[in-house]
Amino acid sequence: MDLTRVQRSRLAPWLGLVIALVGEGLHHQVLSDMLRYDCRLGQPANGLLAAVAVLVAMGLGAWLSWEAVRGKEVENAHDANRRFIARLSVMTAALLAVAVIWQTLATVVVPPCPA
């Protein structure tokens, strides 16, 4: 994959935001189902594995968003908007990464399938 092509695309600044929102939502739903309905899956190792996968995807999305604007001068309103969206994407990914970490702690604290 050509990284410069991805960096120049219109979607690049949005990648961190979209991946963070989708990843956190899926992570929340998977953990909810694991801890409540499937006692075999609700083990701490599975919760940690899901968290690591989501955090890696969020980090990749945030990095691609930042790379879309890093080192580029703001020359017009389009560039300013692109930079704003990229920064918003990185901040959202960081905030939702904290949510993923807190939710993952539930797999260690809450026993699977409580009675």
Sequence and secondary structure as in RCSB ss.txt:
>XXXX:A:sequence
MDLTRVQRSRLAPWLGLVIALVGEGLHHQVLSDMLRYDCRLGQPANGLLAAVAVLVAMGLGAWLSWEAVRGKEVE
NAHDANRRFIARLSVMTAALLAVAVIWQTLATVVVPPCPA
>XXXX:A:secstr
  HHHHHHSTTGGGHHHHHHHHHHHHHHHHHHHHHHT TTT SHHHHHHHHHHHHHHHHHHHHHHHHTTTT    
SHHHHHHHHHHHHHHHHHHHHHHHHHHHHHHHHHS SS  
